[in-house]
Amino acid sequence: MVEQEPSKTGRPHPESLNEEERADLKEVLARCPELDAAAAHVREFGELLGHRSGSGLPTWIDAVDASRLPGLTGFALHLLRDFDAVTAGLTLEWNSGSVEGAVNRIKKIKRQLYGRAGFTLLRKMILLR
């Protein structure tokens, strides 16, 4: 078996599967039409993310909604709640990742203090880290 390069999730990328693994995947997907449809939608969403093509998002959401797959339909319809932000995230090269990271770090420190500390101690804890 050929060693595969894992993705960020630790699983091999679907395009890096060998012939035997592709055949196994094709067989599993052929047995369950819902799983096959879900896999196709997930691949399409991955392409939207990879190619930063936010303009294709409405078409993808409509296709997922029409498929009536419970988990994916809920996800797609929740994207509509803040559609402009999601489209911008899929289109623009800028992101707020560093700001979100800082906010999450502050929230973590606050949780560790269990609400027992005032603003001054929280400020000191943030500045010391």
N, C-alpha and C positions, 0 to 999 in steps of 0.2 A: 504494500500500500504506500502511495506517495504521501509524504508529509505535506500538510496544507498550512498555509498561513492563516492564523485565526484573525477574526475581525476584532473590533473593540469589545464585543460581547464575549469573546472567547470561542465563538463558533466560526467554522470556515465560511467564507463568502460563497454563495450558491454558484457563482461562476467558476470557482476553483475546485468544484467537485470532479472526481474522476468518473469514467464511464460507468463503472459498477454503481457508484453512489447516485449518479444521475438516473440510472435505470430504476434503482430502488425508490428514489423520490417520485419518479414518474408513475410507478406502480401504486404507491401510497396515494398520490393525488388522484389517480384514476378510480380508486375505490371510494372516494368521498368527494362528490361534486362541490359540497360546501367548503371543504378544505382547499380544494383546487381554486375556487373563486376567491377565497380569502387570501391565498398565497399570491394570486394574480394582482389583487388590489394592493397588497403590501409591497409587492415588487414595483408597481406603478408609483406608489407614494415614495418609495425609496428613490426612484428616478426623478421625481419632482424635487426631492431634497438634494440629490446629487447634482442636478443640473440647474438648480436655483430657478426653476420655472414656475413661479407662483401663478402665472396666467392659466395654467392647466388645473389649478385647484378646484374651481367650480365644476368642471367636467368630472373630476375624480369624485367629488362629494356626491354629485348626482348619481354616478354609477354605483357607488357604495350604498347610497340610500335605496336605490332600485333593487340591489341584491338582497336586502333585508337580512344581512348577517348581523346578529345581535351586538357583538362587541365592536365590530368595525363601524356599524351604522351609528352607534352612540358616539364613538370617537369622531366620526366625520361631522355629525350634527353639532357636536360641541365646538368644532373648529369654526362654525358659523357664528358663534357667540362673539368672537372678536376677529371677524374675518379680515378686516383691514390690517391688523397687526400680524396675523398669520401669513397673509399674502406678502407683506413687507419682509417678514422673516425669511420667506422662501425666495424673495426676489433680490433684496438689497444685500450688499456685501458687509454692511455694518451690523453689529449686534451689541447687545447690552450684557454679554456674558460676564465681563469683569465686574460690572456693577452688581449683577445678580449674585455673583460669588461673594462679594463683600457683604451684601445684605444677609445671605444665608449664614455667613460666618458670625455676624452680629447676633442673629437669631439663635444660633447654637450656643453662643456664650450666655445669652440671656436665659435660655432654657437650663443651662448648667447651674445658674445662680438660683433657680427655682423662684424667681420673683422676689427674693429676699433682699436684694441689693437695690440701692437707689441709683439715680442717674450718675452720680459722681464715681461710684465704684464701677459701674458698667463702662463708663468712659475710660477709666484707668485700665480696665481689663482689655479693652479694644486697642488702646494705644500701646500696651505692652506686648501685644502679640504680633 
